[in-house]
Amino acid sequence: MEERLIKVGITHGDINGIGYEVILKTFSDARVAELCTPVIYGSSKIAAYHRKALELGITNSIASCTLMVELGEEIFFSIGAETNIKLTTQDDLKIFKALLTLKDANTRL
């Protein structure tokens, strides 16, 4: 009887998951495939940029948009709400806390 491996779902990157660089490094180890069948939910195009970055030794860029610029790709921005804040670093978190404190102070006035 054939042994069935468990399926492990993994979401990628910026929103609520594991960064592509971690996913790619983890599954480059063949032993992982002996333990489970990974199902990665994400963009194959963005994953290819992160794979290329690893091959080129670019390890200081986690954000996909920054990485694409480093690889010479053209990116486009759209105007979004000023309240849509991306928290990816400790400094971002400090800024967010300061904004909340400011908002609370303004609400009390």
HELIX and SHEET records of a PDB file:
HELIX    1   1 GLY A   13  ASN A   16  1                                   4    
HELIX    2   2 TYR A   20  PHE A   27  1                                   8    
HELIX    3   3 ALA A   30  LEU A   35  1                                   6    
HELIX    4   4 SER A   44  LEU A   56  1                                  13    
HELIX    5   5 SER A   64  GLU A   70  1                                   7    
HELIX    6   6 GLN A   90  ARG A  108  1                                  19    
SHEET    1   A 2 ILE A   6  THR A  11  0                                        
SHEET    2   A 2 CYS A  36  TYR A  41  1                                        
END                                                                             
